[in-house]
């Protein structure tokens, strides 16, 4: 029988329900996983909004790969300048 564990994490403006099936996770471990997940979501949002990764009108797979590569490269350049 598998069990799941529910965490409620209270923040400034919101409460998050987090469910995990890991065995004996600590609250800090779950929070670190959620922080990593959030940074990936922020990355995807920035690549889509700022770098135009979804606006490719190319038909060939090679041109699409080039567009994706250049959009991600542009994001890295923006990120380096921010740092």
C-alpha positions in Angstrom: 0.0 0.0 0.0 1.4 3.4 -1.0 0.8 6.5 1.1 1.1 10.1 0.2 2.0 13.0 2.4 0.4 16.4 2.2 2.2 19.6 3.2 0.6 23.0 3.6 3.2 25.8 3.0 2.0 29.2 4.1 3.5 32.2 2.3 2.9 35.9 2.4 -0.1 36.0 0.1 -0.9 32.4 -0.5 -1.1 28.9 0.8 0.2 25.9 -1.2 -0.9 22.3 -0.9 2.0 20.0 -1.8 1.6 16.3 -2.1 4.5 13.8 -2.3 4.9 10.1 -2.3 8.5 10.1 -1.2 9.2 8.1 1.9 9.9 10.2 5.0 10.5 13.6 3.3 11.4 16.6 5.4 9.6 19.9 5.0 12.9 21.5 3.9 13.4 18.8 1.2 9.9 19.4 -0.2 10.4 23.2 -0.1 13.7 22.9 -2.0 12.0 20.7 -4.7 9.2 23.3 -5.0 11.7 26.2 -5.3 13.5 24.3 -8.1 10.2 23.6 -9.9 9.3 27.3 -9.6 12.6 28.4 -11.2 12.0 26.1 -14.1 8.5 27.6 -14.6 10.0 31.1 -14.5 12.6 30.1 -17.1 9.9 28.8 -19.5 7.8 31.9 -19.1 10.8 34.2 -19.8 11.8 32.2 -22.9 8.3 32.3 -24.2 7.6 36.0 -23.5 10.9 37.6 -23.9 12.7 35.5 -26.5 9.8 34.6 -28.8 10.5 30.8 -28.8 6.8 30.1 -29.7 6.7 32.5 -32.6 8.6 30.4 -35.0 7.0 30.1 -38.4 9.6 27.8 -39.9 8.4 24.6 -41.6 11.5 22.4 -41.6 12.7 20.7 -38.5 16.2 22.1 -39.0 14.9 25.7 -39.1 12.8 25.1 -36.0 15.8 23.7 -34.1 17.8 26.7 -35.1 15.1 29.0 -33.9 14.8 27.2 -30.5 18.6 27.3 -30.1 18.9 31.0 -30.9 15.9 31.8 -28.6 17.6 29.9 -25.7 20.9 31.6 -26.5 19.2 35.0 -26.3 17.7 34.1 -22.9 21.2 33.1 -21.6 22.6 36.4 -22.9 19.8 38.3 -21.1 20.4 36.3 -17.9 24.1 37.0 -18.0 23.5 40.7 -18.3 21.0 40.7 -15.4 23.6 39.0 -13.2 
